[in-house]
Amino acid sequence: MKRAVALSPAAVRQFRKLKAHERAKLRHAFVTRLAGDDATHEDRNRFRLRRLSEVAEFELRVEDLRAFYRVRGAQVQVVLIGRKKGDTLLIDGQRFKL
């Protein structure tokens, strides 16, 4: 099922802070993994969050980058983009807990 991918204002800000090659990898993942495939289908790098969160329902892993998103009908809403370092999730340079 084809879906449109939309970024929240926070996700746009976080996306712009990434290096060019990271943006390219993430953009490619959005097109192939979220828009082209079924974004709700779980696999090793795309899965539903284990704990309920007010922020997002799913996580997409692209190397050390993490994109958190919700699926609403024909649209995938990317709400946060962060980086994983060890067991710490960094969003906007700050530790973040979902």
N, CA, C and O atoms as a GROMACS GRO file, in nm:
protein
  392
    1MET      N    1   0.084  -0.119   0.000
    1MET     CA    2   0.000   0.000   0.000
    1MET      C    3   0.088   0.124   0.000
    1MET      O    4   0.175   0.139   0.086
    2LYS      N    5   0.066   0.212  -0.095
    2LYS     CA    6   0.142   0.337  -0.104
    2LYS      C    7   0.086   0.437  -0.005
    2LYS      O    8  -0.035   0.456   0.006
    3ARG      N    9   0.177   0.501   0.067
    3ARG     CA   10   0.136   0.604   0.163
    3ARG      C   11   0.224   0.727   0.144
    3ARG      O   12   0.338   0.717   0.098
    4ALA      N   13   0.170   0.842   0.180
    4ALA     CA   14   0.247   0.966   0.178
    4ALA      C   15   0.321   0.979   0.310
    4ALA      O   16   0.266   0.946   0.416
    5VAL      N   17   0.443   1.026   0.305
    5VAL     CA   18   0.522   1.046   0.426
    5VAL      C   19   0.527   1.196   0.455
    5VAL      O   20   0.568   1.275   0.370
    6ALA      N   21   0.486   1.234   0.577
    6ALA     CA   22   0.487   1.374   0.620
    6ALA      C   23   0.571   1.386   0.746
    6ALA      O   24   0.562   1.301   0.835
    7LEU      N   25   0.653   1.489   0.754
    7LEU     CA   26   0.735   1.513   0.871
    7LEU      C   27   0.674   1.623   0.956
    7LEU      O   28   0.626   1.724   0.903
    8SER      N   29   0.675   1.604   1.087
    8SER     CA   30   0.628   1.708   1.178
    8SER      C   31   0.730   1.822   1.177
    8SER      O   32   0.842   1.803   1.130
    9PRO      N   33   0.694   1.940   1.228
    9PRO     CA   34   0.791   2.050   1.234
    9PRO      C   35   0.917   2.013   1.312
    9PRO      O   36   1.027   2.053   1.274
   10ALA      N   37   0.902   1.939   1.420
   10ALA     CA   38   1.019   1.896   1.498
   10ALA      C   39   1.105   1.801   1.416
   10ALA      O   40   1.228   1.810   1.420
   11ALA      N   41   1.043   1.709   1.342
   11ALA     CA   42   1.118   1.615   1.260
   11ALA      C   43   1.190   1.687   1.146
   11ALA      O   44   1.302   1.649   1.110
   12VAL      N   45   1.128   1.789   1.089
   12VAL     CA   46   1.194   1.867   0.983
   12VAL      C   47   1.319   1.934   1.040
   12VAL      O   48   1.425   1.930   0.977
   13ARG      N   49   1.308   1.993   1.157
   13ARG     CA   50   1.423   2.058   1.221
   13ARG      C   51   1.534   1.957   1.248
   13ARG      O   52   1.651   1.984   1.222
   14GLN      N   53   1.498   1.840   1.299
   14GLN     CA   54   1.596   1.737   1.330
   14GLN      C   55   1.658   1.681   1.202
   14GLN      O   56   1.778   1.651   1.199
   15PHE      N   57   1.579   1.667   1.097
   15PHE     CA   58   1.627   1.618   0.968
   15PHE      C   59   1.731   1.713   0.910
   15PHE      O   60   1.832   1.669   0.856
   16ARG      N   61   1.706   1.842   0.919
   16ARG     CA   62   1.798   1.942   0.864
   16ARG      C   63   1.931   1.947   0.937
   16ARG      O   64   2.031   1.989   0.879
   17LYS      N   65   1.934   1.904   1.062
   17LYS     CA   66   2.060   1.904   1.140
   17LYS      C   67   2.152   1.788   1.103
   17LYS      O   68   2.270   1.789   1.139
   18LEU      N   69   2.100   1.689   1.031
   18LEU     CA   70   2.180   1.573   0.993
   18LEU      C   71   2.278   1.610   0.882
   18LEU      O   72   2.258   1.708   0.810
   19LYS      N   73   2.384   1.530   0.870
   19LYS     CA   74   2.479   1.547   0.761
   19LYS      C   75   2.411   1.505   0.632
   19LYS      O   76   2.314   1.430   0.634
   20ALA      N   77   2.462   1.552   0.519
   20ALA     CA   78   2.400   1.528   0.389
   20ALA      C   79   2.386   1.379   0.359
   20ALA      O   80   2.281   1.336   0.311
   21HIS      N   81   2.490   1.300   0.386
   21HIS     CA   82   2.481   1.158   0.355
   21HIS      C   83   2.380   1.086   0.446
   21HIS      O   84   2.319   0.988   0.406
   22GLU      N   85   2.362   1.136   0.569
   22GLU     CA   86   2.262   1.078   0.660
   22GLU      C   87   2.122   1.114   0.613
   22GLU      O   88   2.031   1.031   0.619
   23ARG      N   89   2.104   1.238   0.567
   23ARG     CA   90   1.974   1.278   0.514
   23ARG      C   91   1.937   1.194   0.393
   23ARG      O   92   1.822   1.153   0.378
   24ALA      N   93   2.035   1.167   0.306
   24ALA     CA   94   2.009   1.087   0.187
   24ALA      C   95   1.967   0.944   0.225
   24ALA      O   96   1.873   0.890   0.167
   25LYS      N   97   2.035   0.884   0.321
   25LYS     CA   98   2.000   0.749   0.365
   25LYS      C   99   1.860   0.746   0.427
   25LYS      O  100   1.782   0.655   0.399
   26LEU      N  101   1.830   0.845   0.509
   26LEU     CA  102   1.700   0.851   0.574
   26LEU      C  103   1.589   0.877   0.472
   26LEU      O  104   1.482   0.816   0.479
   27ARG      N  105   1.614   0.967   0.378
   27ARG     CA  106   1.516   0.996   0.273
   27ARG      C  107   1.488   0.870   0.192
   27ARG      O  108   1.372   0.840   0.160
   28HIS      N  109   1.593   0.795   0.158
   28HIS     CA  110   1.576   0.670   0.083
   28HIS      C  111   1.493   0.570   0.164
   28HIS      O  112   1.406   0.502   0.109
   29ALA      N  113   1.520   0.560   0.294
   29ALA     CA  114   1.444   0.469   0.380
   29ALA      C  115   1.298   0.512   0.389
   29ALA      O  116   1.209   0.426   0.390
   30PHE      N  117   1.271   0.641   0.395
   30PHE     CA  118   1.133   0.689   0.399
   30PHE      C  119   1.058   0.647   0.272
   30PHE      O  120   0.944   0.601   0.279
   31VAL      N  121   1.122   0.662   0.158
   31VAL     CA  122   1.057   0.631   0.031
   31VAL      C  123   1.036   0.480   0.016
   31VAL      O  124   0.928   0.436  -0.021
   32THR      N  125   1.140   0.402   0.045
   32THR     CA  126   1.130   0.258   0.022
   32THR      C  127   1.059   0.185   0.134
   32THR      O  128   0.977   0.098   0.107
   33ARG      N  129   1.089   0.217   0.259
   33ARG     CA  130   1.040   0.140   0.372
   33ARG      C  131   0.906   0.188   0.426
   33ARG      O  132   0.827   0.108   0.477
   34LEU      N  133   0.879   0.318   0.417
   34LEU     CA  134   0.754   0.371   0.472
   34LEU      C  135   0.650   0.399   0.364
   34LEU      O  136   0.533   0.364   0.381
   35ALA      N  137   0.691   0.462   0.255
   35ALA     CA  138   0.594   0.497   0.150
   35ALA      C  139   0.568   0.378   0.057
   35ALA      O  140   0.453   0.353   0.021
   36GLY      N  141   0.672   0.306   0.019
   36GLY     CA  142   0.658   0.197  -0.077
   36GLY      C  143   0.605   0.069  -0.017
   36GLY      O  144   0.516   0.006  -0.074
   37ASP      N  145   0.659   0.029   0.097
   37ASP     CA  146   0.615  -0.092   0.166
   37ASP      C  147   0.499  -0.059   0.259
   37ASP      O  148   0.457   0.056   0.270
   38ASP      N  149   0.447  -0.162   0.323
   38ASP     CA  150   0.346  -0.141   0.426
   38ASP      C  151   0.418  -0.097   0.553
   38ASP      O  152   0.491  -0.176   0.614
   39ALA      N  153   0.399   0.027   0.594
   39ALA     CA  154   0.470   0.084   0.708
   39ALA      C  155   0.433   0.017   0.840
   39ALA      O  156   0.503   0.034   0.940
   40THR      N  157   0.325  -0.058   0.843
   40THR     CA  158   0.285  -0.126   0.967
   40THR      C  159   0.340  -0.268   0.975
   40THR      O  160   0.330  -0.332   1.079
   41HIS      N  161   0.398  -0.317   0.866
   41HIS     CA  162   0.457  -0.451   0.867
   41HIS      C  163   0.588  -0.448   0.945
   41HIS      O  164   0.678  -0.369   0.915
   42GLU      N  165   0.598  -0.533   1.046
   42GLU     CA  166   0.716  -0.534   1.132
   42GLU      C  167   0.824  -0.624   1.076
   42GLU      O  168   0.797  -0.733   1.026
   43ASP      N  169   0.948  -0.579   1.087
   43ASP     CA  170   1.064  -0.660   1.056
   43ASP      C  171   1.177  -0.617   1.149
   43ASP      O  172   1.154  -0.551   1.250
   44ARG      N  173   1.298  -0.654   1.115
   44ARG     CA  174   1.410  -0.629   1.207
   44ARG      C  175   1.434  -0.480   1.231
   44ARG      O  176   1.468  -0.441   1.343
   45ASN      N  177   1.418  -0.397   1.131
   45ASN     CA  178   1.449  -0.255   1.143
   45ASN      C  179   1.328  -0.163   1.140
   45ASN      O  180   1.343  -0.041   1.139
   46ARG      N  181   1.211  -0.220   1.140
   46ARG     CA  182   1.087  -0.142   1.142
   46ARG      C  183   0.988  -0.217   1.229
   46ARG      O  184   0.943  -0.326   1.193
   47PHE      N  185   0.955  -0.159   1.344
   47PHE     CA  186   0.873  -0.234   1.439
   47PHE      C  187   0.790  -0.142   1.527
   47PHE      O  188   0.819  -0.024   1.542
   48ARG      N  189   0.686  -0.200   1.584
   48ARG     CA  190   0.598  -0.129   1.678
   48ARG      C  191   0.672  -0.115   1.809
   48ARG      O  192   0.742  -0.206   1.852
   49LEU      N  193   0.658   0.001   1.873
   49LEU     CA  194   0.723   0.022   2.003
   49LEU      C  195   0.665  -0.074   2.106
   49LEU      O  196   0.544  -0.099   2.109
   50ARG      N  197   0.750  -0.127   2.191
   50ARG     CA  198   0.707  -0.227   2.289
   50ARG      C  199   0.624  -0.165   2.402
   50ARG      O  200   0.534  -0.228   2.456
   51ARG      N  201   0.658  -0.042   2.436
   51ARG     CA  202   0.580   0.030   2.538
   51ARG      C  203   0.493   0.134   2.470
   51ARG      O  204   0.533   0.195   2.371
   52LEU      N  205   0.375   0.154   2.524
   52LEU     CA  206   0.287   0.259   2.469
   52LEU      C  207   0.353   0.394   2.486
   52LEU      O  208   0.413   0.422   2.590
   53SER      N  209   0.341   0.477   2.386
   53SER     CA  210   0.401   0.610   2.388
   53SER      C  211   0.302   0.710   2.331
   53SER      O  212   0.230   0.680   2.236
   54GLU      N  213   0.299   0.828   2.389
   54GLU     CA  214   0.215   0.935   2.337
   54GLU      C  215   0.276   0.994   2.210
   54GLU      O  216   0.207   1.057   2.131
   55VAL      N  217   0.405   0.972   2.192
   55VAL     CA  218   0.478   1.034   2.081
   55VAL      C  219   0.459   0.960   1.950
   55VAL      O  220   0.425   1.021   1.848
   56ALA      N  221   0.480   0.829   1.950
   56ALA     CA  222   0.478   0.752   1.826
   56ALA      C  223   0.433   0.609   1.852
   56ALA      O  224   0.425   0.564   1.966
   57GLU      N  225   0.405   0.537   1.742
   57GLU     CA  226   0.366   0.397   1.751
   57GLU      C  227   0.475   0.304   1.700
   57GLU      O  228   0.487   0.191   1.748
   58PHE      N  229   0.554   0.351   1.602
   58PHE     CA  230   0.652   0.266   1.536
   58PHE      C  231   0.790   0.333   1.536
   58PHE      O  232   0.802   0.454   1.554
   59GLU      N  233   0.892   0.248   1.516
   59GLU     CA  234   1.030   0.296   1.505
   59GLU      C  235   1.091   0.238   1.378
   59GLU      O  236   1.072   0.121   1.346
   60LEU      N  237   1.166   0.322   1.307
   60LEU     CA  238   1.241   0.279   1.190
   60LEU      C  239   1.388   0.301   1.220
   60LEU      O  240   1.428   0.412   1.256
   61ARG      N  241   1.470   0.196   1.204
   61ARG     CA  242   1.613   0.205   1.228
   61ARG      C  243   1.686   0.212   1.095
   61ARG      O  244   1.662   0.132   1.005
   62VAL      N  245   1.775   0.310   1.084
   62VAL     CA  246   1.864   0.323   0.969
   62VAL      C  247   2.002   0.350   1.027
   62VAL      O  248   2.034   0.464   1.061
   63GLU      N  249   2.084   0.244   1.036
   63GLU     CA  250   2.213   0.248   1.103
   63GLU      C  251   2.194   0.300   1.246
   63GLU      O  252   2.121   0.238   1.323
   64ASP      N  253   2.257   0.412   1.283
   64ASP     CA  254   2.239   0.462   1.420
   64ASP      C  255   2.128   0.567   1.430
   64ASP      O  256   2.104   0.621   1.538
   65LEU      N  257   2.060   0.595   1.319
   65LEU     CA  258   1.950   0.691   1.319
   65LEU      C  259   1.819   0.620   1.352
   65LEU      O  260   1.799   0.504   1.317
   66ARG      N  261   1.730   0.692   1.418
   66ARG     CA  262   1.598   0.639   1.452
   66ARG      C  263   1.493   0.739   1.411
   66ARG      O  264   1.504   0.858   1.439
   67ALA      N  265   1.390   0.690   1.343
   67ALA     CA  266   1.274   0.773   1.306
   67ALA      C  267   1.152   0.712   1.373
   67ALA      O  268   1.125   0.593   1.358
   68PHE      N  269   1.080   0.792   1.446
   68PHE     CA  270   0.959   0.748   1.516
   68PHE      C  271   0.839   0.803   1.441
   68PHE      O  272   0.835   0.921   1.407
   69TYR      N  273   0.741   0.716   1.416
   69TYR     CA  274   0.629   0.757   1.332
   69TYR      C  275   0.499   0.692   1.374
   69TYR      O  276   0.495   0.595   1.450
   70ARG      N  277   0.390   0.750   1.319
   70ARG     CA  278   0.254   0.699   1.334
   70ARG      C  279   0.197   0.677   1.194
   70ARG      O  280   0.236   0.745   1.099
   71VAL      N  281   0.106   0.582   1.182
   71VAL     CA  282   0.037   0.560   1.055
   71VAL      C  283  -0.107   0.602   1.075
   71VAL      O  284  -0.177   0.551   1.163
   72ARG      N  285  -0.151   0.696   0.992
   72ARG     CA  286  -0.288   0.748   0.997
   72ARG      C  287  -0.348   0.736   0.858
   72ARG      O  288  -0.327   0.823   0.773
   73GLY      N  289  -0.424   0.630   0.836
   73GLY     CA  290  -0.486   0.609   0.705
   73GLY      C  291  -0.383   0.594   0.596
   73GLY      O  292  -0.301   0.502   0.599
   74ALA      N  293  -0.386   0.685   0.499
   74ALA     CA  294  -0.294   0.679   0.386
   74ALA      C  295  -0.170   0.765   0.408
   74ALA      O  296  -0.099   0.797   0.312
   75GLN      N  297  -0.144   0.804   0.532
   75GLN     CA  298  -0.030   0.891   0.560
   75GLN      C  299   0.055   0.834   0.673
   75GLN      O  300   0.003   0.781   0.772
   76VAL      N  301   0.186   0.846   0.658
   76VAL     CA  302   0.283   0.812   0.762
   76VAL      C  303   0.334   0.944   0.817
   76VAL      O  304   0.390   1.025   0.743
   77GLN      N  305   0.315   0.967   0.947
   77GLN     CA  306   0.358   1.091   1.010
   77GLN      C  307   0.484   1.065   1.091
   77GLN      O  308   0.479   1.001   1.196
   78VAL      N  309   0.598   1.115   1.042
   78VAL     CA  310   0.724   1.104   1.115
   78VAL      C  311   0.725   1.216   1.218
   78VAL      O  312   0.719   1.334   1.182
   79VAL      N  313   0.732   1.180   1.347
   79VAL     CA  314   0.721   1.281   1.452
   79VAL      C  315   0.855   1.318   1.514
   79VAL      O  316   0.873   1.432   1.557
   80LEU      N  317   0.949   1.224   1.520
   80LEU     CA  318   1.081   1.252   1.578
   80LEU      C  319   1.189   1.178   1.501
   80LEU      O  320   1.167   1.068   1.450
   81ILE      N  321   1.307   1.240   1.494
   81ILE     CA  322   1.425   1.176   1.436
   81ILE      C  323   1.538   1.193   1.536
   81ILE      O  324   1.566   1.304   1.582
   82GLY      N  325   1.603   1.082   1.570
   82GLY     CA  326   1.711   1.088   1.667
   82GLY      C  327   1.825   0.997   1.630
   82GLY      O  328   1.828   0.938   1.522
   83ARG      N  329   1.919   0.986   1.722
   83ARG     CA  330   2.037   0.904   1.703
   83ARG      C  331   2.056   0.816   1.825
   83ARG      O  332   2.038   0.862   1.938
   84LYS      N  333   2.091   0.692   1.804
   84LYS     CA  334   2.114   0.599   1.914
   84LYS      C  335   2.264   0.585   1.935
   84LYS      O  336   2.338   0.553   1.842
   85LYS      N  337   2.308   0.609   2.058
   85LYS     CA  338   2.448   0.590   2.095
   85LYS      C  339   2.450   0.497   2.215
   85LYS      O  340   2.415   0.537   2.326
   86GLY      N  341   2.491   0.374   2.192
   86GLY     CA  342   2.486   0.274   2.298
   86GLY      C  343   2.341   0.247   2.334
   86GLY      O  344   2.261   0.209   2.249
   87ASP      N  345   2.308   0.265   2.461
   87ASP     CA  346   2.169   0.244   2.503
   87ASP      C  347   2.096   0.376   2.524
   87ASP      O  348   1.991   0.379   2.589
   88THR      N  349   2.151   0.485   2.470
   88THR     CA  350   2.094   0.617   2.489
   88THR      C  351   2.038   0.670   2.357
   88THR      O  352   2.105   0.666   2.254
   89LEU      N  353   1.916   0.720   2.361
   89LEU     CA  354   1.855   0.785   2.246
   89LEU      C  355   1.875   0.935   2.261
   89LEU      O  356   1.836   0.995   2.361
   90LEU      N  357   1.936   0.995   2.159
   90LEU     CA  358   1.959   1.140   2.159
   90LEU      C  359   1.871   1.205   2.054
   90LEU      O  360   1.875   1.169   1.936
   91ILE      N  361   1.791   1.300   2.098
   91ILE     CA  362   1.708   1.380   2.007
   91ILE      C  363   1.738   1.525   2.038
   91ILE      O  364   1.725   1.570   2.152
   92ASP      N  365   1.777   1.599   1.936
   92ASP     CA  366   1.820   1.739   1.952
   92ASP      C  367   1.935   1.750   2.052
   92ASP      O  368   1.944   1.848   2.126
   93GLY      N  369   2.023   1.650   2.055
   93GLY     CA  370   2.140   1.653   2.143
   93GLY      C  371   2.110   1.622   2.288
   93GLY      O  372   2.202   1.626   2.370
   94GLN      N  373   1.986   1.593   2.323
   94GLN     CA  374   1.946   1.565   2.460
   94GLN      C  375   1.901   1.419   2.473
   94GLN      O  376   1.846   1.361   2.379
   95ARG      N  377   1.926   1.361   2.591
   95ARG     CA  378   1.873   1.227   2.617
   95ARG      C  379   1.721   1.232   2.611
   95ARG      O  380   1.659   1.326   2.661
   96PHE      N  381   1.663   1.131   2.550
   96PHE     CA  382   1.519   1.129   2.533
   96PHE      C  383   1.467   0.992   2.571
   96PHE      O  384   1.526   0.890   2.534
   97LYS      N  385   1.357   0.989   2.642
   97LYS     CA  386   1.294   0.863   2.680
   97LYS      C  387   1.152   0.865   2.625
   97LYS      O  388   1.075   0.957   2.650
   98LEU      N  389   1.119   0.761   2.550
   98LEU     CA  390   0.985   0.753   2.493
   98LEU      C  391   0.884   0.714   2.595
   98LEU      O  392   0.765   0.703   2.563
   0.00000   0.00000   0.00000
